[in-house]
Amino acid sequence: MSNPQRLTNGQSLLLELFHQDLTENDLQEVRFLLSRHFAQKARAEAQKYVLENNISQKELKQTTDSINENRTEYLRKIRKAKV
């Protein structure tokens, strides 16, 4: 028998808000709004980190380029560090 997990507060809120069926268009809009919200939060955190750590645009571009060139290896390192 599986162990059911408790819903997060976000999941509970969404269930309460959307207790009725939505159109496909409304579902796409909700996805878009949530994606935009979390992207804005991530962008703000990244900007805060860059400012607090005095990272130059040149350093940021070099790091970004390095990550993009070696994405698989970069993700492998992150996953290994979490274990």
N, C-alpha and C positions, 0 to 999 in steps of 0.2 A: 504494500500500500504506500502511495506517495505521501510526502509531507507537504501539505499545502502551505504556501507562503502567504504572509500577511500583506495586504495591499499597502503601498506607500501612501503618504498623505496626498501626493499629486494624483495618483491613480484614483483614490477615493473622491477627490474633488472633481475630476473629469467625469467619473461615473454619475455623480450628483448633477453636474451641469448638463450632461448629454444623456438624459434618461430616455430620450426619444430618438428615432432614426433621423439621420441627417441625409440630405441629398449628397450625391457624389461631389458636386461643386462646393458645398459647405464643408465637406470633409477635406477637400484639397485646400480650401482657405484656412481651415484650422491648422492643418499641417504647415502651411506656409507661414502663418503667424507665429506658431511655436518655434519653427526653425529660425525665423528672423529674430525673435526674442533671444534665443540662446546664442545665436551668432553675434548679436550685439553685446551680450554679456561677455562672451569669450574675447571679442575684440577689445572691449574696455579693460579686461584683465591683462591682456597682452600689452596694451599701451601702458598700463600702470607698471607692469614689470619692467618694460623697456626704460621708462622714465626713472624708476627707483634704482635701477642698476646701471644707469648712464650708458646704455648700449647705443652706439652710433648706427646710423642708417647703413653704413658700409658693413659693420659687423653683422647687423641683422640680415642683410642681403647675403653675405657669405654663409651664414649659418643656414638660412633658408635654402640656398642653392645646394649646400652640402647635404641637407636632409632630403631634398627632392631627388638628387642624384643617387643617393644610397638609401632610399626609403625602406626597402625590405630589411636591410641590416640595422637601420635606426630603430625600426619597430621591434626587431628581435631583441635589441639591447634594452628597450623599455620594458618589454614583457619579462625578460630575464631578471631585471632589477626588481620587479614587483613580487617575484616569487620568494 
